[in-house]
């Protein structure tokens, strides 16, 4: 895919977004990426980087619950 095709794909996706928070997040991420050349992984010590890599490589369904289950637990917690 060419740079122009990628740009157009991103433009089309951004135009479709109607949520201000998502647009703000995209803008902040883009600004940071354009202004900063720092590798964020370089800010982590070796143990933190290893933990991050381990967490990123975990299966997605590990230690997760459905939104319905979460809401049920939160409702019970709020009643206490």
Secondary structure as UniProt FT lines:
FT   HELIX           3..16
FT   HELIX           20..35
FT   HELIX           40..43
FT   HELIX           46..57
FT   TURN            60..63
FT   HELIX           67..79
//
